[in-house]
Each structure stands twice: as structure tokens, then as C-alpha cells.
Amino acid sequence: MDRITDSTTTILDSKTTKRKYPEARIIVLDDNFNTFKHVANSLVKILPGMSKKRSWELAVEVDREGSAEVWRGPLEQAELYHQQLVSKGLTMAPIEKI
């Protein structure tokens, strides 16, 4: 039995169909003017799902290590969260695409 092929069938390029939505990392940098409390409170207010405990751990990491990755996800959301953290006065690294 022969198969009839529909002439409107579209073949998608495998490179196009497997392309992942761009992701990014948000990194807070240490500075000499933001307090632990301000950093932690800003993270809780802006980043979805951020707990108070985790925000304090990240604030300590920023102080100890000089920076901390505070969020990772879709680039579009990263841009929004990054802008909001900057507006809170946090010192931020440029958005890092991954």
C-alpha cells in the first residue's frame, strides 16, 4: 500500500526545534553601603520563591565571597529581576547569559 504525502507538510530543522530559550544568571556584588538586612529583604521582595532563610544565606555569601548568584532562569525574567534589584540600590554584575 502506498502512502500519500500531504504537500503542505512542513519539515522543521532540528537545530531550530531543539533551540532552548536563553537563560541567564543574576549575580549580586559586595559593596560597602548595603546592609545584610537590605540585601536579604530586597531578594525576598523581588525574587519569586525566595525564602527569608535563603536570602540571608545569600547576603552572607555576597559579603564573604564578594558575589553570589541569586537567581537563574529565562533571560527575559532575569532582565526584569535585575532591573528591580538595581532599583533597590543593590550592586549588580551584568546579567550573565548561560
Buried (B, 14 or more C-beta within 10 A) or exposed (E): EEEEEEEEEEEEEEEEEEEEEEBBBBBBEBBEEBEBEBBBBBBBEBBEEBEEEBBBEBBBBBBEEEBBEBBEBEBEBBEEBBEBBEEBEBBBBEBBEE
